[in-house]
Amino acid sequence: MDFNLGGEQEEVRKAAAEFAKGEFDKDIALEHERAHSFPKEIWKKACELGFVGIHFPEKYGGQDFGVMENTLVVEAFCRQDSGLGIALSIADFSTEIILRGGTEEQKEKYLIPITRGEAISSGGFTEPDHGSDITYMNTSAIKEGSDYIINGTKTFISNGTISDFVIVLCQTDPEAKPSYRGQTLLIVERGTPGYSTADVGEKMGIKMTSTAELSFNDVRVPASSMVGQENKGFYQVLEFFDESRIEIAAQALGIAQGAFDRALAYTRERKQFGKKLAEFQATQHKLADMATKIETARLLVYKAAWSYDQGKTDPMLTSMAKLYAGRVAVEVADEAIQLFGGYGYMLEYEVERFYRDAKIMEIYEGTKEIQKNTIASALLGKL
């Protein structure tokens, strides 16, 4: 058993950290935070250097690396800046569904523009009435000749207003029992008649990332837009979640480490009552707890990524990684603000933003309660 990163993995980690340090300017980050705008120029540079879609095959513009290397990139980006890191790391959101189950034509059409910085993607799974429960979809897709007609609404969709295409989970067989056996994935491109998007409004965090409501009003798409097999969409999404939750866990890990880095540096400089904060045992114990939590989370996240790359998909392990890393991100960012005191509450000092961005780690890609359900199901089986 070797806990060291391989040579290429260490190079990827170092390159991602250097890129983030050089490009994630604090003032630029604050501009995007206040304007709620996507950092297009930085995203394009990240694509040019191969960081976006690094786990895609070379023929689709990727670097032929695995989920582990993507995890290292995401962690490094979010460690440098939570908002910029999240925005860049999910610019290719849900395209793994096409990568794992799409046709060759779909892969060439949609994956190559993603890696070139010419397109942004999104995944339409969550609905207003169902939240994390995707076992039944109100969004329907009815077969009409060689086309599908889509009607319905999706909400809380990352990249929704800026994506060039969305992969939508639809109910294609309303009579299926159980209902999830009648779901299909369809690709809908921006500009398709009847398809519209709207921003959901002010959010607590991840303000550089678009979060939208998608509306489908008699949207007609060809049968060739179907990803995988008809009525198998639910299972494809579950498989995607096993991969995407590792990426979210990596975001959480990076956020926790970034908040800790800033708190550690601050306690070494800040003086109170004639002593540096780092000289107080209470501070030292806080830092020790924070570092221990982060290292524990890192072991879980890395193991989940490594296992996926070994072909050992383990829903319990990926849920554990997301559940724990998300909790650690919130707890460490909270403690970082406490160490900063009043300054930590100010936007200028970054840990406030890390804290706001951390909370979504326990909500999107399945809430922490959903992760516990998955873990418990794996432990108990059918009762």
C-alpha positions as CSV (number, residue, x, y, z in Angstrom):
1,M,0.0,0.0,0.0
2,D,1.5,3.3,-1.1
3,F,0.0,6.6,0.0
4,N,2.3,8.7,-2.2
5,L,1.1,10.3,-5.4
6,G,2.7,9.0,-8.6
7,G,5.1,11.1,-10.5
8,E,2.6,12.3,-13.1
9,Q,0.0,12.9,-10.4
10,E,2.4,15.1,-8.5
11,E,3.1,17.0,-11.6
12,V,-0.6,17.5,-12.2
13,R,-1.2,18.7,-8.6
14,K,1.8,21.1,-8.8
15,A,0.7,22.5,-12.2
16,A,-2.8,23.1,-11.1
17,A,-1.6,24.8,-7.9
18,E,0.7,27.1,-9.9
19,F,-1.9,28.0,-12.4
20,A,-4.4,28.8,-9.6
21,K,-1.9,30.9,-7.8
22,G,-1.0,32.8,-10.9
23,E,-4.4,33.3,-12.3
24,F,-6.8,33.5,-9.4
25,D,-6.3,37.1,-8.5
26,K,-8.1,38.2,-5.4
27,D,-9.4,41.4,-6.8
28,I,-10.7,39.6,-9.9
29,A,-12.4,37.1,-7.7
30,L,-14.1,39.8,-5.8
31,E,-15.3,41.5,-9.0
32,H,-16.9,38.2,-10.1
33,E,-18.3,37.6,-6.7
34,R,-20.0,41.0,-6.6
35,A,-21.2,40.9,-10.2
36,H,-22.3,37.2,-9.9
37,S,-20.4,36.6,-13.2
38,F,-18.7,33.5,-14.6
39,P,-14.9,34.0,-14.9
40,K,-14.7,33.3,-18.7
41,E,-11.2,34.4,-19.3
42,I,-9.7,32.3,-16.5
43,W,-11.8,29.3,-17.7
44,K,-10.5,29.6,-21.2
45,K,-6.9,29.6,-20.0
46,A,-7.7,26.6,-17.8
47,C,-9.1,24.8,-20.9
48,E,-6.1,25.8,-23.0
49,L,-3.8,24.2,-20.5
50,G,-5.8,21.0,-20.3
51,F,-7.2,21.3,-16.8
52,V,-10.9,21.1,-17.9
53,G,-11.7,17.6,-19.0
54,I,-8.3,16.3,-17.9
55,H,-10.0,12.9,-17.4
56,F,-11.2,12.7,-21.0
57,P,-9.4,10.7,-23.6
58,E,-7.0,12.6,-25.8
59,K,-9.1,12.2,-28.9
60,Y,-11.8,14.3,-27.2
61,G,-9.3,17.0,-26.1
62,G,-8.5,15.5,-22.7
63,Q,-5.3,14.4,-21.1
64,D,-6.1,10.7,-20.7
65,F,-5.9,10.9,-17.0
66,G,-8.4,9.5,-14.5
67,V,-10.7,10.7,-11.7
68,M,-7.8,10.9,-9.3
69,E,-6.0,13.5,-11.4
70,N,-9.2,15.5,-11.9
71,T,-9.6,15.4,-8.1
72,L,-6.2,16.9,-7.6
73,V,-7.0,19.7,-10.0
74,V,-10.3,20.5,-8.4
75,E,-8.8,20.4,-4.9
76,A,-5.9,22.8,-5.9
77,F,-8.3,25.2,-7.6
78,C,-10.7,25.4,-4.7
79,R,-7.9,25.7,-2.2
80,Q,-6.7,28.9,-4.0
81,D,-10.2,30.4,-4.3
82,S,-13.5,28.7,-3.5
83,G,-15.6,30.7,-6.0
84,L,-13.3,30.5,-8.9
85,G,-12.4,26.9,-8.2
86,I,-16.1,25.7,-8.1
87,A,-17.0,27.7,-11.3
88,L,-14.1,26.2,-13.3
89,S,-14.4,22.6,-12.0
90,I,-18.1,22.3,-12.9
91,A,-17.9,24.0,-16.3
92,D,-18.0,20.5,-17.8
93,F,-20.7,19.3,-15.4
94,S,-22.6,16.1,-16.4
95,T,-20.5,15.5,-19.6
96,E,-19.2,12.3,-18.0
97,I,-22.6,10.9,-18.8
98,I,-21.8,11.4,-22.5
99,L,-18.2,10.2,-22.0
100,R,-19.4,6.9,-20.3
101,G,-22.5,6.2,-22.3
102,G,-22.8,8.4,-25.3
103,T,-22.3,7.5,-29.0
104,E,-19.1,8.3,-30.8
105,E,-20.9,11.1,-32.6
106,Q,-22.1,12.6,-29.3
107,K,-18.6,12.5,-27.8
108,E,-17.0,14.3,-30.7
109,K,-19.8,16.9,-30.9
110,Y,-20.1,17.7,-27.2
111,L,-16.9,16.8,-25.4
112,I,-14.3,18.4,-27.7
113,P,-15.9,21.9,-27.4
114,I,-15.9,21.5,-23.6
115,T,-12.1,20.8,-23.5
116,R,-11.4,23.6,-26.0
117,G,-13.2,26.2,-23.9
118,E,-15.9,26.6,-26.6
119,A,-18.8,25.2,-24.6
120,I,-20.2,24.9,-21.1
121,S,-22.5,22.1,-20.0
122,S,-25.2,21.4,-17.4
123,G,-27.3,18.5,-16.1
124,G,-31.1,18.8,-15.6
125,F,-32.1,16.4,-12.9
126,T,-33.6,18.3,-9.9
127,E,-37.2,19.4,-10.1
128,P,-39.2,21.8,-8.0
129,D,-41.5,19.1,-6.5
130,H,-38.8,16.4,-5.9
131,G,-35.5,17.9,-4.9
132,S,-33.0,15.2,-4.4
133,D,-35.6,12.5,-5.2
134,I,-35.1,11.6,-8.8
135,T,-37.1,8.3,-8.8
136,Y,-40.0,10.1,-10.6
137,M,-39.8,13.0,-13.0
138,N,-42.6,15.4,-13.8
139,T,-40.6,16.4,-16.9
140,S,-41.9,14.2,-19.7
141,A,-40.6,13.3,-23.1
142,I,-43.1,11.8,-25.4
143,K,-42.0,9.9,-28.6
144,E,-43.5,11.4,-31.8
145,G,-42.1,9.8,-34.9
146,S,-38.3,10.1,-34.7
147,D,-38.4,12.9,-32.2
148,Y,-39.1,13.4,-28.5
149,I,-41.4,16.3,-27.2
150,I,-40.2,17.5,-23.8
151,N,-42.4,19.4,-21.3
152,G,-41.5,20.3,-17.8
153,T,-39.4,22.3,-15.4
154,K,-36.0,21.7,-13.8
155,T,-34.6,23.9,-10.9
156,F,-31.3,24.6,-9.1
157,I,-29.4,23.7,-12.3
158,S,-25.7,24.6,-12.1
159,N,-24.6,26.6,-15.2
160,G,-28.2,26.7,-16.3
161,T,-28.2,30.2,-17.9
162,I,-24.7,29.9,-19.5
163,S,-24.6,26.3,-20.7
164,D,-24.6,25.5,-24.4
165,F,-26.4,22.3,-23.8
166,V,-28.1,20.4,-21.0
167,I,-28.5,16.7,-20.4
168,V,-32.1,16.3,-19.2
169,L,-33.6,13.4,-17.2
170,C,-37.2,12.8,-18.5
171,Q,-40.0,10.5,-17.8
172,T,-40.5,8.6,-21.1
173,D,-42.7,5.8,-19.7
174,P,-45.3,7.2,-17.2
175,E,-46.7,3.7,-16.7
176,A,-43.4,2.2,-15.6
177,K,-43.4,0.4,-12.2
178,P,-41.4,1.5,-10.3
179,S,-41.4,4.9,-12.1
180,Y,-37.6,5.2,-12.4
181,R,-37.5,2.4,-14.8
182,G,-39.2,4.7,-17.4
183,Q,-36.6,7.5,-17.4
184,T,-34.4,8.6,-20.3
185,L,-31.6,11.1,-20.8
186,L,-31.9,13.6,-23.7
187,I,-29.5,16.4,-24.8
188,V,-31.1,19.8,-25.4
189,E,-29.0,22.5,-27.0
190,R,-29.3,26.2,-26.2
191,G,-31.6,28.0,-28.7
192,T,-33.9,25.0,-29.2
193,P,-37.4,26.4,-29.6
194,G,-39.5,26.1,-26.4
195,Y,-36.4,25.8,-24.2
196,S,-35.7,28.8,-21.8
197,T,-33.7,29.5,-18.7
198,A,-34.0,31.9,-15.8
199,D,-31.7,32.7,-12.9
200,V,-33.1,31.5,-9.5
201,G,-32.1,34.7,-7.8
202,E,-29.7,35.7,-5.0
203,K,-27.8,32.9,-3.4
204,M,-25.8,32.5,-0.2
205,G,-22.7,31.4,-2.0
206,I,-21.1,30.1,-5.3
207,K,-22.1,33.4,-6.8
208,M,-19.7,33.0,-9.8
209,T,-21.7,29.9,-10.8
210,S,-25.1,30.3,-12.5
211,T,-28.0,28.5,-10.8
212,A,-31.1,28.4,-12.9
213,E,-34.6,27.2,-13.6
214,L,-35.0,25.5,-16.9
215,S,-38.4,25.4,-18.7
216,F,-39.4,23.0,-21.5
217,N,-42.5,23.9,-23.5
218,D,-43.0,21.4,-26.3
219,V,-39.3,21.2,-26.9
220,R,-38.6,18.9,-29.9
221,V,-35.3,17.0,-30.1
222,P,-34.3,14.2,-32.4
223,A,-34.0,10.6,-31.2
224,S,-30.3,11.0,-31.8
225,S,-30.1,13.3,-28.8
226,M,-30.8,10.4,-26.5
227,V,-27.8,9.4,-24.3
228,G,-27.5,5.6,-23.7
229,Q,-30.7,3.5,-23.9
230,E,-34.3,4.5,-23.6
231,N,-35.8,4.1,-20.1
232,K,-32.3,3.5,-18.6
233,G,-31.6,7.2,-17.7
234,F,-32.1,6.8,-13.9
235,Y,-29.4,4.1,-13.7
236,Q,-27.0,6.3,-15.9
237,V,-27.5,9.2,-13.5
238,L,-26.8,7.1,-10.5
239,E,-23.6,5.9,-12.1
240,F,-22.7,9.6,-12.9
241,F,-23.3,10.5,-9.3
242,D,-20.8,8.0,-8.1
243,E,-18.2,9.9,-10.2
244,S,-19.5,13.5,-9.7
245,R,-19.7,13.2,-5.9
246,I,-16.0,12.5,-5.8
247,E,-15.5,15.9,-7.6
248,I,-17.8,17.7,-5.2
249,A,-15.9,16.0,-2.3
250,A,-12.7,17.4,-3.9
251,Q,-14.2,20.9,-4.0
252,A,-15.0,20.5,-0.3
253,L,-11.5,19.3,0.5
254,G,-10.0,22.3,-1.3
255,I,-12.2,24.7,0.4
256,A,-11.4,23.3,3.8
257,Q,-7.6,23.4,3.1
258,G,-7.9,27.0,1.7
259,A,-9.7,28.2,4.8
260,F,-7.2,26.5,7.0
261,D,-4.2,28.0,5.1
262,R,-5.5,31.5,5.7
263,A,-6.4,30.9,9.3
264,L,-2.9,29.4,10.0
265,A,-1.2,32.3,8.4
266,Y,-3.3,34.8,10.3
267,T,-2.7,33.2,13.7
268,R,1.1,33.4,13.1
269,E,0.9,37.2,12.5
270,R,-2.0,38.5,14.6
271,K,-1.3,39.6,18.1
272,Q,-3.7,39.8,21.1
273,F,-2.8,40.6,24.7
274,G,0.9,40.9,23.8
275,K,1.2,37.4,22.2
276,K,0.6,36.0,18.7
277,L,-2.6,34.0,18.4
278,A,-0.6,30.9,17.5
279,E,1.1,31.0,20.9
280,F,-2.2,30.4,22.8
281,Q,-2.9,26.7,23.5
282,A,-6.6,27.2,22.6
283,T,-5.6,28.4,19.1
284,Q,-3.1,25.5,18.8
285,H,-5.8,23.0,19.6
286,K,-8.2,24.5,17.1
287,L,-5.6,24.3,14.4
288,A,-4.8,20.7,15.3
289,D,-8.4,19.7,15.1
290,M,-8.8,21.4,11.8
291,A,-5.7,19.8,10.3
292,T,-6.8,16.4,11.5
293,K,-10.2,16.7,9.9
294,I,-8.8,17.8,6.6
295,E,-6.3,15.0,6.5
296,T,-9.0,12.4,7.3
297,A,-11.2,13.9,4.6
298,R,-8.3,13.8,2.1
299,L,-7.8,10.1,2.7
300,L,-11.4,9.3,2.1
301,V,-11.6,11.5,-1.1
302,Y,-8.4,10.1,-2.5
303,K,-9.5,6.5,-1.8
304,A,-12.8,7.1,-3.5
305,A,-11.1,8.6,-6.6
306,W,-8.4,5.8,-6.7
307,S,-11.1,3.1,-6.4
308,Y,-13.1,4.6,-9.3
309,D,-10.0,4.6,-11.5
310,Q,-9.5,0.9,-10.5
311,G,-12.9,0.1,-11.8
312,K,-14.2,-0.5,-8.3
313,T,-17.2,1.8,-8.2
314,D,-18.4,1.9,-4.6
315,P,-21.5,4.1,-4.0
316,M,-21.0,3.8,-0.2
317,L,-17.4,5.0,-0.4
318,T,-18.2,8.0,-2.7
319,S,-21.1,9.0,-0.5
320,M,-18.9,8.7,2.6
321,A,-16.3,10.9,0.9
322,K,-18.9,13.6,-0.1
323,L,-20.6,13.5,3.3
324,Y,-17.5,13.8,5.4
325,A,-15.6,16.2,3.2
326,G,-18.7,18.5,3.0
327,R,-19.0,18.5,6.8
328,V,-15.3,19.2,7.2
329,A,-15.5,22.1,4.7
330,V,-18.3,23.7,6.8
331,E,-16.6,23.1,10.1
332,V,-13.1,24.2,9.1
333,A,-14.4,27.4,7.4
334,D,-16.5,28.2,10.4
335,E,-13.5,27.8,12.8
336,A,-11.4,29.9,10.4
337,I,-13.8,32.8,10.7
338,Q,-13.7,32.4,14.5
339,L,-9.9,32.6,14.5
340,F,-10.0,35.8,12.4
341,G,-12.6,37.3,14.7
342,G,-14.4,40.4,13.3
343,Y,-12.1,40.4,10.3
344,G,-13.2,37.0,9.3
345,Y,-16.8,38.3,8.9
346,M,-15.6,40.7,6.2
347,L,-15.7,39.9,2.5
348,E,-12.2,41.2,2.0
349,Y,-10.6,38.5,4.2
350,E,-11.8,35.6,2.0
351,V,-12.7,33.1,4.8
352,E,-16.2,34.6,4.9
353,R,-16.6,33.6,1.3
354,F,-15.1,30.2,1.8
355,Y,-17.6,29.7,4.6
356,R,-20.6,30.6,2.3
357,D,-19.3,28.5,-0.5
358,A,-18.7,25.5,1.8
359,K,-22.3,25.1,2.8
360,I,-23.4,24.0,-0.7
361,M,-21.1,21.0,-0.4
362,E,-23.7,19.5,2.0
363,I,-26.6,20.2,-0.4
364,Y,-25.9,19.8,-4.1
365,E,-25.2,16.5,-5.9
366,G,-27.3,14.9,-3.2
367,T,-27.8,16.4,0.3
368,K,-25.9,15.0,3.3
369,E,-29.1,13.1,4.2
370,I,-29.2,11.4,0.8
371,Q,-25.5,10.4,1.3
372,K,-26.5,8.8,4.6
373,N,-29.3,7.0,2.9
374,T,-26.9,5.5,0.4
375,I,-24.4,4.5,3.1
376,A,-27.1,2.9,5.2
377,S,-28.6,1.1,2.2
378,A,-25.2,-0.4,1.4
379,L,-24.7,-1.5,5.0
380,L,-28.2,-2.9,5.6
381,G,-29.3,-4.1,2.2
382,K,-33.0,-4.8,1.8
383,L,-34.7,-5.1,5.1
